[in-house]
Amino acid sequence: MPMWSLPLTFIFSLFLIPAAQSRLPPASLATVSVTDFGATGDGRHYDTKSIQSAIDACPSPSTCHVVFPAPGSYLTATIRLRSGVVLVVEEGARILAGTKQEDFPAEPERWYAVLAEQVENVGITGGGEINGQGLAFVERFDERKNVMVSWNQTGSCRGDECRPRLVGFIGCKNVHVWDINLIEPAYWCLHLVGCDNTHIHDISIYGNFNSPNNDGIDIEDSNNTVITRCHIDTGDDAICPKTSNGPVYNLTATDCWIRTKSSAVKLGSASVFDFVHLVFDNITVFESHRGLAFQIRDGGNVTNVTFSNINISTRYYDPSWWGRAEPIYVTSCPRDSYTKQGSISNIRFINITSVSENGVFLSGSEGGLISNLKFSNLSLTFKRWTSYAGGLADYRPGCSGLVKHRMAGIIMEHVEGFEVENVNIQWSKDGSAGWDNPLDFLPSTLKEALIEMAIQGLEVKFEGYDAILNECVNRKALREGQIVHAHMIKTQYLPPVYLRTRLLVLYCKCECLVDAREAFDEMPERNVVSWTAMISGYSQRGFSSEALYLFVQMLRSGAEPNEFTFATVLPSCIGDYGFDCGRQIHSLIIRYNYDSHIYVGSSLLDMYAKATRIHEARTVFDGLLERDVVSCTAIISGYAQLGFDAEAVELFCRLQKQGMSSNYVTYASLLTALSGLAALDHGKQVHNHVLRCQLPSYVVLQNSMIDMYAKCGNLVYARRIFDTMPERTVISWNAMLVGYSKHGMGSDVVEVFKLMRAEDKVKPDSVTFLAVLSGCSHGGMEDIGLEIFDEMLMQKYGVEPNIEHYGCVVDLLGRSGQLEKALKFIREMPFEPTAAIWGCLLGACRVHSNVDVGEFVGHQLLKIEPENAGNYVILCNLYASSGRWEEVRTLREMMKEKAVIKEPGRSRIQLDQILHTFHASDRSHPRKDEVHAKVKELSVRLKEAGYEPDLTCVLYDVDEEQKEKVLLGHSEKLALAFGLLCTSEGVPLRVIKNLRICVDCHNFAKLISKLYGRVVSLRDKNRFHHIVEGVCSCGDYW
């Protein structure tokens, strides 16, 4: 028996089991009063520190009641709960939220009066109130919609929605909120994010009826939630489940009274993930603007939801910011053209009584079907309370906005499986003109009928083919299109060129290129649309040679290409031959005067960028007469992919100021650039912006976020995104594996790899094993790495090791000091050793000071890559460490003869969202004198603590004093000194260097961490170094 057909009593029992577990467990109870810690409760002076001190004084892990004695008004900014803490606000007492932005945390996502984050067994009770002073945020009172104050000073949140929430529980377990009054929130009132086992009962929420965004209870990404016996009277959505970063499972709301100027219950519109097993029972919705609503916009799926025993009255409040007085509103409609389409299924409405000014609105979309709805025992009465005439449905955001329709009791579009049992629709006596249409099927129903006619083989008039094939193309309905095609053949109908082209397009869209080519070859005549459609089919499926050949055939036939033909064929211009063709096509584009056309220009600049000709791509971009999101994204992506990170970010910012719109690909490209710059703060801003814009969780965007956080040194955030992804591709797994590998966290690499194998949904590829073997190497896990490589040799995973995997094994053996074994392995492997493999072994020789093997390896390397300065440097370093200065000089002469120039060292540090760059012995920074003085000061203090400069890191045969001076000018030391100058105590220092960090700078950074109490994160060319209290994550081996 499916879940949704079970008796309600059984469903309730399933939901109430986890809810019962959410009550605070019995434990030793401690009680503290905030007044004992200095809280005055006078409502004028901030008691934040006193309240926080009382909370922090609670013993752990005991349950602890923090009491707010009555009478008293305790003014506070954000206070944070610890595990086991229950706030007891006595009747007659109140917590009063502050109204000044400077008193709250810097991050908008932490703007709460009461905040519990990543804790468990917490709650609020006592019979008193928590007051958000929402009226203080009204800039101008308006009975239609108040104009609100905005704290949006940095662009970190959207418009006038920058206001503090009242109570928030983020990532918490076992939350209990009861017997409390939540009054006048400035923004959302009670906010659950990523919580598990929450019980909310016997609370009252009162928000100003004319203020926007003062939602009652927002349940975001949270599971096992019970809401019961609540009174909610507010201006915006009353009970609002959302899925922004995770699903919502097992939500029960019962015995509630609701009045709102928006929706009483609304699923969405943030709906990236799924909603499963939700029950709403015995609820009164009084004079609200909309009753029960589904607003699925971001690709999530909704299943098994029951509404029962609900009494609804809805009226229209003019003007409305959402809704049109619908008692029941169910929509699945993509937010924009880039959004994945979601679905709604197995929804029951049982014992519903409503009096409303508008009809029930049920609307899916072409790819977001609503299916298996059941209406049982419904009494729907339509009555005009106001001057609202009806006849509008509100899709927003997304789809068609406001939609005019005939006033009907139930309006349906894209609904499949609608069961009706004992449904009564009636109109009040106050006039029913325009209200007498019980059911209304919108135009999609007609298209369904045409498709059905084709499937059943009925005779279709000629005029019908066009509509049917159009619908087949739109839906990628291959089977139905084939039936239409067969019907044409059976009736010996000779379709005109435009219908043949439609068939061709259908086969191409359905990836049936053989059928498409057959239809193309059978065409007695072809037009530019036919040629372009077939070229597009080949190009989009990766058949580049076929697409280019067909384009040449088109030119020879005398057909003249248009802008769409050029835009279609250019993506096939890849590789050396393809790029040469692309240059010739560019000449044709200029000849036909399409070079400034937006579609053609976007394809052209994308072609040049993929051929690493970024300057030519920029020339094309600058020549476009108009630009859209595609062209802007293409050039930004080109810069980011080719390592021009600063240029990509600068261009994005400039285009944003010019009003450029962005999509998920734009943000993914921007994140790639920010990861190259290690600009963590900017990356967080982009992440927050994406969340605020409620962009759907496209896999490519989430993969970029994982990569950005990992490369910026924040693996916690990277893993959090990875764990909450609704689906993962092999790129997702690889991004997480590479992240752990670069940080030297071998055990985590192996753990994620085991998880990937256990899930068995995505097959590992070559990159997966590169990341795993590299992680084992960086993490000192030699045995496991060799075991996995042996399993690859035995074809256990279906991935045959290539030269790069052999290189990982060489690196693994070299790092563990087995240099002779590594050399033997190179000689016996089935590939000719590359420069990368010899380079791995040479680096190991330097670390282990093995000059004999290193000299042999170095000369092998110089034979393969005589122009690579890095090889000379490592070999010089090896000679210098053993005092062989003559060989160092010889190598330097060789570099001069071959004009080989060493890449200068460069380090970056981001402070206050500004990237500061330092070069070796840099004198260009505006604060150069302070920086160099600070480095000298650090050197003195570190020497007192035992620091001895490692002079072997200097590759010049000069006296020791001069060598020490050279070391003090290393770019990472300058960046660290600048960081210490410009940040407060305890703030982590994050530095990124373009080359490998030297031993001396590594020791220098460790002592800074130890003596100054700083966490130091250094990202060099090969890996991350996380240094805490003087201990580095690399184990002093890199």
N, C-alpha and C positions, 0 to 999 in steps of 0.2 A: 504493500500500500504506500503510495507516495506521501511524503511528509505533509503536503498541503491538504490532503484529504482526511487526515486524522481528526478526531474530536478535539474541540478547543481545550477542553479540560486537560487532555493529555499534553497538548502543546504547551499550555501554561505550566504544567508540572516540569516539563523539560527546561523551561526558561527560569523557573523559580529556584531550581536546585543550585545553579551557580550564584544566583543572587543571595541566597541564604548564606553562602560561604563568604560573601563580601562583608558581613558584619565583623566588627573588630573582635579578634579572638580574645578569650579571657586571658588575662595576664596580670602581673603585679601592677597596681594602679598608683601613679604618682600625680600630685596636683600642685601646680604653681600658679601664682597670681601675677598678672603683668604689673600691678601696682607695686609689688615687692621689688620690682626691678626699675622703678622710677617713672612708670607711666602715669601721667596726670589725668587723662581723660577729660580735659577741659575743652576739647574740640577746636582749640586754637593753635596749640603747639604740637609739633610732630612727636609722636610716641614710637616711631618706627624702631629706633635702636633699643628702647626698653622692651618692646614686644619681642623683637628678635632675640634679645638676651634671655628673656624668659623661655622662649622656644628652645634655644640652644642649651639652656640649663637642664632640660629634661633628660633624665637618665635613659640610657639605651640598653636593652631593647624593650624596656617596659612601655606599657601604654601610659601616656601622660596627658592629663587635662590641663590646658593652659587657659586660665579663667580671666574673663573680662568682667570685673564686678560692676553691678548696677548701683546707682546711676552712673553714667559716664559716656562721653563721646571720644573715642580713641582715634585721633587723626594719624594716618599712616600712609606712606608710599608702599612699595612692594615688601611684603613679609613672606618668608619662605618656611614651609613646614618641613620637619624632619620625620623620619619613619616613627610611627607609634604616637604621633602628636594629634590630639583632638582639640580644636578651638571650642571653648564653651563661652558663648556670648550670652550673658544672663539677660533675662527679660528686663527691659528698661535700659540696657546698655546697647551701644552700637559701635561698630568699626566704621570709621569715616574715611573714605578714600581721598587721597590728596588730589589736587587739581593742577599742580605745577609740573611741567614736563621735566624740569631739571632735578626733581626729587626722585624720578623713576630711573630704572636701568637704561643704559644706552640702547640696548636692543629692543625694538618695538615688540618682538615676540615675547618679551618678558614683562610687558606692561600689564600687571595685574595688581590689585590691592592685596589679594591673598593668592599665593602661588605654591603649589606642591609639585616637585619635579623629581622623577625617578625615585620615588619613595613608596612605602607600603604601609598599610594599616593606619590610614589618616582619616580625619573627618572634621565636620563642623556641626555644632548643635547649640542648644542653650536657650532658645526662645527669643533671643534678641534679634538684632538686625545688622546687616552689612550694607552700607549706603554708599553708592558710587558718585553721589552729587552730580548726577547727569545733567541737571538743569544748568549747572555752571558751565557746561560745554555748549550751550545753545547760543549761537552768535546772533541769530534773529529768530524770534518766535513767529511761527506761522501755523495756523490750525490745520493747514493742508499737509505741510511737511516742514519741520523746523530746519533752519540752516545751522549747521554744526561747526564748532571750532575744529581746526585741524592742527595736529602736531607734526605735520609733514614738512620738516625743514631740510631733510637730506634726500628726499625722493625715495626713502626706504620703505614706504607703504603707500597705498593708493588713495589719492585725493583726500576727501574729508573723512575717510575711514581710519585716520590715524588718531585713535583715542584709546585710553586704557580700558581693558576688560575688568570685570569685577573679581571673579573667582576662577582660578584655573588649576586643573590637575593634569600634568603632562607626564606620560609614561609611568603612571602609578598603578599599584595593585591594592585591592581591598580598600576601596574608598566608600565612606559612609557619610552622607549629608542628610540631616533630618532636623525638624523642628527649628527652622531658622527663617528669617525674612530677608530677602534680597531686594533692595530698594534702589530705584533710579540709577541703573547702570549707565555709564557714558557710552559703552559699546556693548559687546556680548556680555551676558550676565554670568552664567555658569557654563564653563567650557571644559569638556573632557577631551584630551588628546592622547591617543595610544594607551588608554587605560584598560584594565581587566578587572572584572568583579567590582562593579559600582552599584550601590544601593542609595537611591534618592527618594525620600518620602516625607510627607507632611511639611512641605516648604511652601512659601508664598513668594511670588516674584511680581513686583510692580515696577513697570517702566513707563516713562512718559509716552502717551498714546500717539503723539505727533512726531516723535523722534525716530529717525531711521537707525538701523543696525543694532538696536538694543534687544537682540534675540534673548529668549528665555533660557533654554537649555540646548547647547550645541554638543552633540555626541560625535566626535571626529575620530575615526580610525580606532574605535573602542569596542570591546567585546564584553558580553555577559553583563548587561546593564539593566537594572530594574528601576522604573520611575513610577511612583504610586502616590495617590492622595495629594496631588499638587495643585495649587491655584496660580494660574499665570495670566496676567493682565498687562500687555505690553504693546509696543508699536510695531515690532517686527516679528519674524517667525518665532513661534512659541517652543515647539519641540522640533529640533532640526538635526537629524543624522547626516553626516558628511563623510566622504571617503577621499581624502586628499593624498595620504601616504600609506594607507592600509585599509583593510576591509572593516565593515561593521557586521558583527555576528551577534545573534541572540540578544535582541533588545525588546523589552516588554514595558509598555506604558499603560497604566490602568487607573481608573477612578480619578480623573483629572477634570478640572474646569478651566476653560481657555477663552479669552477674548483677545483679539489681535487685529491690527490694521494690515497684517500681511497673512501668512499661512499659519493655520493652527498646528498642523503637522506637515513638514516638508522634507522629503528625501532629496538631497542635493542642495544647490546645483553642483557643488564640488562632488564629483562622482567618478573618480578615476578608478577606484577599486570596487569590489562587490558589496552588496547588501544582502544578507542571508538570514532568514528566520527572525522576522520582526512581527510583533503582535501589539495592537493598540485596541484596548477594550474599555467599555463603559466610560466614555469621554463625552463631555458636553462642550460643544463649540458654540459660543454665544456671540451673535452680531459681529462676526469676523469678516474680513475681506475675502478670504479664501479658506476652504475647509481642509480637506485631505489632499496633499499634493505630492506628486513625483516629478522632479525636474532633473532628469538624467541627461547630462550634457557632455561627459568627458570619457565615455567608453566603458564605464562600469556596468555590471549586470546586477539586476535585482531579481530575487526569487524567494518564494515562500514568505509572503507578507499577508497578514490578516488584520482587517479592521472589523470590529464587531461591537454591537450595542452602542452606537454613537448617534447622538442627537446634534444636528448641525443647523445653525441659522447663519446665512451669509448675506451681506449687503455690500453695495459698492460705495467706497469712500473716494470722493473726487478731490483732487486728481489722485490716481493710483500710481505707485511706483512699481508694483508687481500685481498681476492678477486682475480678474474681471468678475469677482463675486461667484466663482464656480464652487459648488459644494464638494465636488470630486474632480481632480485634475491629474491626469496621468499622461506624461509625455516622455518620449525618448528621442531626443533631437540633438545632433552634434552641435557643439558650440561654434565651430567654424569648419571650413573645408579641410583642415588638417587633422581634425579630431577623429579618433577611432569611434565607431558607432557602438553604443551599448545596447542592452535589451532589458525588457521587463517581462517576467513570466510568473505564472502560478500566484496570482493575486486574488484575494477574496474580500468582498464587501458583504457583510452579513448583518441583518437587523439594523439598517441605517435609515434614519428619518431626517429629512432636510427640508428647509424652507429657504429658497434662495432667489436671487435676481438674475441668475444665469444658469445655463445647463451644465451637465456633466461633459467634460472634455477629455476624450481619449485619443491621443495622437502619437503614433510611432513615426518612424521615418523609413525611407526605402531600405536602409540597411540596419535600422534599429527597431526591430519588430516588437510589438506588444502582443503577447500570446497567453492563452489560458487564463482569461479573466472570468470571474464568476460574481454575478450580482444575485444575492438571495435575500428576499424579504426587505425590499427597499421601498420607501415611500418618498417620492420626490414631488415637492410642491413648489411651483414657481409663482412668485409674487413680487410686484414692484413696490419697494419701500421708498425708493428715491426717484430722481428723474432719469436714472440710468436706463437707456432704451434696450440694452442688450445687443446681441449681434456682433460681438467681438470676442476672440480668444487670444490669449497672450502667450506666445511661444517663448519669449525672451528668456535668457540670452541665446542667440543662435537661430537657425532656420529662418523663418520669414518674419520674425518680429510679431506685430499685431496682425491678426488674420480676421477678415470679415467673413461672416457666415450667416446663414439663415438661423433664426433663433429656434433652437431645438432642445428637446429634453436631454438627449444624449447625442453628442457629435463624435463620430468615429473616423479614424484614418489609419491605415496600416495596422489593423487589429486582426489577429488570427486566433480563433478558438474563444468565442465570447459566449458564455453560458448565462442565461437569464432565467430566474425562477422567482415568481411572485413579485414582480416589480410594478409598482403603480405610479404613473406619471399624471399629475393634474395641475391645472392652472387656477389661480385664485379668481375671484369674481371681479377684481378691479380692472378687468380688460385683458384679452388674450390676443389682440391683433399682433400677428407676426410671431406668436408663441405656439402655434398649433401644429408644429411639425415634430412628432415624437422622436424620430430617428433621422439623422443626416449623414449620408456617406459622402465624403469628400472625393475629389476627382481621381485619386489613386484607385478607387473601386472600379471605375470604368476601365482603366488600364488592366486591372486584374481580369476583368471580364473578357477583354480582347485576347489576353494570353490564354485564358481558359478555352476560348473558342479554337485557338490554334492547336492546343494540346488534344482537344477532342476531335480534331480533324474536320470540323465543320467548314462549310463553304465560307470564305472570307472575301468580301469585295476588294477590288484592287486598292481602293482608298485605305483599307485597313492595314495593308502590309507595312506602310510607312510608320503608322503608330505602333504596331506590334514590334517591328525591328528596332525602332527607337527605344522602346521599353526594354527589349532584350539586351541592347547595348548598355543601357544605363544600369541594368541589374547584373550584367555578365551572365545572362540566362542562356547558357550554351544549348541545353537540351531543347528548350522552346524555340530558339533560333534555328536549330537544325530541322525541327518539325516544319517551321515556316518555309525553309529552303526546300525541303522535300515536297511540300505542298505546291510550291512554284513549279518544280520539275514534273510532278504528277499531273498538274493541270496544263502543262506545256506553255506556261506563261513565261514570256521573255521579258525579264525586268529591265528597266532603264538603268543607265550607268549609276545613278545616285543610289538605287536600291542595291545593286551589286556591290557598290562601295560600302554600304551599311553592313552587308554580310561580311565583307572583307574586314571591316573594323571590328565586328563582333568576334570573328575567329582570332584576330590578333590580340584583342583584350583578354580572351579566354586562353591565350597561349597555345592555340592550335595553329602553328605556323605552316604545317603541311597543308591543312585545309585552306588556310588563308592564301597560300601561294597558288593552290589549285584554282580557287575562285578568281584570283588575279589573272592567272594565265588564260582562263576561259573568257575573260572580258573582251568583247569584240572591239571596244574602244575604251580608252582610259583618259581620265582628266587628271589635273594636278592633285586633286584630293585622293584619287586612287593610288597614284605613285607615292604620295606622301604617307598614306596609311600603311602601305606595304614596307616602305623604308623604315617607318616608325616601329612596325612590328619586329623587324630584324634588329634595329638599334636597341630597343628597350630590352630585348632578350639576350643581348650580348653578342649577336652575330654581326660583328663590325665589318668584316670583309664583305659579307653578303649585302649589307646596307650600302657600303661605298660602291660596290659593283652595280647595284640597282640604280644608284644615283647617276652613275656614268651612263647607264642604259637610258635613263630618263632624258638626259641631255641629248643623247644621240637620236632619240625618237622625235626630237623637236619640241617636246613639252617644256614649258618655261617654269622653273621652280618659283615658289612664292616664299614669303617669310617663314611660314610653318615648315616648309621643306628644308630650308637651311637650318632652322632651329632643331629639326629632327635628326639630320644627318651628322651634324657637328659632334655629338657625343660619341660617334663611332670613330672619330679621328684620334686614335690612341696608338702608342708605339711610334717608332721612328717613321715607318711608312705612312701610318695614319696621320702623323703630324705634318708630313710633307703634303699629303692630300688636303689637310685642314688649311694650310697656308694658301693652296691654290683655290680652295673654296672661298677663303676670305677675299681673294681677288675678285671672284665672281660676285660675292656679296656687295663689294664696293661698286662693281660694274652695274648691278641691278639696283643700286641705291638703297640697300637694306642695312647698311653698316650702323646706322643710328637707331634701328628698330629695337625695341626693348627685348623681345623674345630672342631675336638673332644675336643681339649684343650679349645677353646673358649666356647663351651657349658658346659664343666666341670666347668670352673671357674665362669661362669654365675650362674650355679646351686649352687655352694658353696656361692657365694655372696648373692644370694636371700635367702639362709638359714642362713644368718648373720655370716657365717664362712669365714670371709674375709682373715684371715691368711692362711687358706687352699687354698683359691682361689689364693692368691699370690704365694703360692708354685707351684700350677699348672702353673701359668703364667710364673714364672721363669724357669720352666722346658721345655717350648716350644722351639723347635729348630728354628722355624721361627714364626714371628708374623705379623698379618695384622691389618687393621683398626678395624675389628670386635673384635679381642681378646684384643687389646689395649683399645678400648672403653669399653668393658665389665668390665675390672678391674678398670678403672677410674670411671665408673658408680657405681660399687660396693662400692668403697671407699666413693663416694659422697653420695649415698643413705643411707649409714650406719653412716654418720656423721664424717667420717675421711677426713675432708675437706682439711686440709693442706697436707695430704698424697696424695690426689687426684691431687692437683695442682702441687705438687713436682714431681709426677710421669709423669704427662702430659708434664711438661717442660723438663724432662729428655728424654722422648721418642721423643719429638719434635727435640731435639738436635741430636738424633740418626736417624732422617729422617722419623719418623712416619707420615703417611698421616692421615688426619682427615676428618670426615664427620659431618653432622648436628647433629647426636646423640652424637658424641664426644664433640662438642661444647655445646650441651645442658647439658651434664653431668658436663663439666667444669664450666658452669655457675651456676649449682646447688651448686658445691663446693664453688665457689666464693661468692655466696649469704650467705652461712653458715659462711664465714669469714668476711662478710660485706666489701669485698675488691672492693669498687666502681671503683677505677681507673683501676684496672685490668679488671673488668667487662666491662668497657667502651672500653678498648683495644680489648677485644674479640669481642664486638659488632662491632667496626670499622673494625676489621679484617674480620668478616663475610660479612660486606657490601662490602669491597674491593674485596673479593674473589667472590662476586656476587653469594653467595649461595642462592638458592631459599628460599622463606619464608615458610619453613615447620612450621606447626602449633606448633609442639612440641618444636622447637627451639624458636619461638616467645613466647610461654608460659614460657620457661625458662628465657628469657630476662625480661619478665614482673615480674616474681618472683624475679630475681636477683636485678633489680632496686628497687622494692618495699622493699626488705629486706635490701638493702643498703641505704634506706632512700630517694631515688630519685623517688617520685611518678609522677613527671611531665613526665619523660622519660617513665616510665611504662605505663602511660595513653596514651602517644603519640603512642607507639607501639600497644597498645590495640585498639586504634581508627583507626589505619591504616591497621589492619589485614583484608585480603580479606575474610577469614572465621574464625569463632570462635567456638571452642568446649566448652563444659561445663567446661573443665579444664581452658580454657582461662578466662571465666567469674569468675570462682572461684578464680583464681590467683589475678585478679584485686580486687575482693571483700575482700579477705583475706588481701591484701596489705593495702587497706583503713582501714580495721578493726584493724590491728596491729598498725596503726598510730592514732587510736582513732578518725577517721574522719567518724563519724556515718552518717552524712547527705549525704556524698558522697557514702557510702555503700548503703543507701536507694535509692539514685538517680540511681546508676548502676543497682540495683536490679529491679527498675521500668523500666529501659531501656531494660533489659533482658526480662521482661514480655511483654513489648510493642512490641518488635521485634518478639517474639514468634517463633523463629527459633530453639532455644535450650531449652530443658526442664531443670529446676533446679533439682539438686539432693540433697542428704543429706548434702554434704559438703557445698553446696550453702547456705542452711539455717543455718548451723553452723556459717558461715562467717557473714551472715546478723544479726543473733541474737547476736553474739559476738560484731559486730560493734555497734549495738544499745546499748549494755552494756557499751562498752568503751566510746561511745559518749554521754552517759547520756540520751539516748532516750528511756526511760522506756516504755512509752505508746505505741509507735510504735512497739517496740520489743514484748510486750505482745499481741498486736493486730495481728502481724504476726504469733506468736505461736498459738493463738486461731484459726487463719485460717488454720494452719496445722492440728490442732485437728479436724477441720471440713472437712478435706481431700480436701481443695480447690485446692491444688497444686499437689495432687497425691503422696505426700511424707509424710509418717507417722513419727511423731517425735519419736526418739529413746532416749536412756538414755543420750547421749551427748547433745541433744537439751534441755532436762530437766535441765541438768547441766548449760546451758547458761542462762536459766530463773532464776535459783538459783543465779548465778553470777550477773545477772541484778538487782534482788531484793536486794541482799546483797550490791552491790555498791551504791544503792540509800538509804541505811540505814534501809531497811525494814527487819530486821533480824528475828523477830518473824514470819513475813509472809513467809519468805524464809524457816524457819524451818517447818512451817505448810505445805508448798508446798511439801517439801521433804517427810514428813510423809504420804501425800495423793497421791503421784505419783505412777503409776502402776509398778514401778521398785524398786528393792532393791538399796538403795543409794550406790554409789561407792566411792572409796577414792577421786576421782577427785571432786565429788560433795561436800563431806564434806570439802575438801580442799578449794573450792571456798568460802564456808561460813565461814571457819576459817579465811581466809584472810580478809574477810569483817569485821569480829569481831575485828581483829587487827587494821584495819583502823579506825573503829568507837569506838575502846576502850571498847567494850562490853565483859568484862571478864566472866560474868555469862554464856552467851550463848556460848562464845568461849571455856570455860572450858569443857562444855558438848560435844561440837562438836569435840574438840581436842581429848578427850578420845575415842569417836566413831572412829575417824580417826586412832588412834594408835592401836585399836583392829584389823582394816582391814590391815593396813600397818605398822607393828611394826618395819620394817627395813628401812623405808624412813626417812632420816635425815631431809629433808625439813619440815616435819610435826612437829618434835621436835623444830626446829628453830622458826617456826611461833608461836608455843605455848609458847616457852621460851620468845619470843619477847613480847607476850601479857602479860605474868606474869611480865616481867621486867619493862614494861611501867607503871605498877601499883605498882611497888616496892615489889612484892612478890618474894623475892630472895630465900626463902626456897624451893618454888615450882620449881624455875629455877634449883637449885642444885639437887633436886630430879630427874628432867628430865635428867640432865646431867649424873647422876649416872645410870639411865636406859639406856642411850645411851652407856655408858661404858660396862655395863653388856651384852648388845646385840651386842656389837662391831659395833655400828652404827657410821659411820664417815661422818661428814658434808663435802660436796664438797667445796673445797676452792674457794673463789672468784677469778675471772680472768677477766681482761679487756684488750681489744685490741684497738690500734689506728694505722691507716695506714698513713704513711708520706713518700713522695717520693717513692711510690710504694713498700715500705717495711712495713710489719706488725710487730709492736712492742707489746709484751705481758707483762702485769704487774700482779703480784699476790699481795694479801694483805700483806702489810709491806715488799714489795719486795726489796731485796738487791742484786739481780742478774743482773740487767740491767747495761750495760757498763757505763751509765751516772747516776748511782744511787744517787751519792752525790748531783749533780746538781738538780735532780728531787726532792729529799726530801727537799733540801733547798728552792726550788721553792714552794713546798706545804706549808712550814712554812711561807714564804713570803706572799703567797695568804691568808693564815689564818689571818695574821695580818691585811692585807688590807681589807679583807672582814668583819672582826670584826669592823673595823672603820666605815664600811658602814651599820652595824647593824646585822651582822651574829652572831647567837648564836648556838654553837654546840648542836645538839639534842642528849643528853647523853643517852636517852632511847633506842637508836639504839645499845648500847653496852650491850651485854648479860653477863657481868661479874660484880660481886659485888666488885668493886674496887673504889678507890677514883676518884674524878672528873678529876684530872690532868691526871691520867692514862687512864681514858676513852677517854679523848680528844686525847691523843696520839694514842690510838687504831683507833679512827675515822680518823685521818690524814693519817693512813696507808692503808685506803681502796683503792682497786685497781683502781676504776674509778677516784679518786682524783689524783693518780699518773699518770694515762694516760692523764688526762686533763692538769696537770702541764707540762708534757712532750710536749704535743701539743702546749702549749703557749711558751715553750722554743724554739721550732723548726720551728714555722711558723710566717709569717709576719702578721701585723695588718689586721684585717678584714677577714682572711681566716677561713672558718668554721671548727669546731672541730667535728669529728665523732668518737664516742667510742661505742664499743659493749661489753656487759658484759654477762657472762654465767648465772648469777643469777638475782633475782630481785634487783633493785636499792633501797637502803635504803633512808629514809626520809632526813637524814642529807646530804648525797651525792647529793640528788635532790636539796635541798636548796643551797648547795655549787655551783652546776652547774648553777643554775639560777642567782646567784650573779656574777659569772664569766661572763656569757652572758651579764649582764647589765653593769658591770663596765669596761669590756674590749672590749665591742662592737663586740662580737663574736656570731655567730649562733652556738648553741651546739646541736648536735644530739646524743642522747643516746639510744641505743637499748639494752633492758634488756631481760630477759627470756620470758616476757609476751607481751611486746609492745614497741613502739617507744616513745621517749620523744623529741619533737622538741621545743627548747627553743630559743626565739627571744626577745632580750631586756628585759630579765628577766622573760618572761611569757612563761609557758610551755603549749604545746598542750593538755596535759592530764588534765588540770584544777586542778592540785595538787591532783588528785585522780587516783590511779592505783592499 
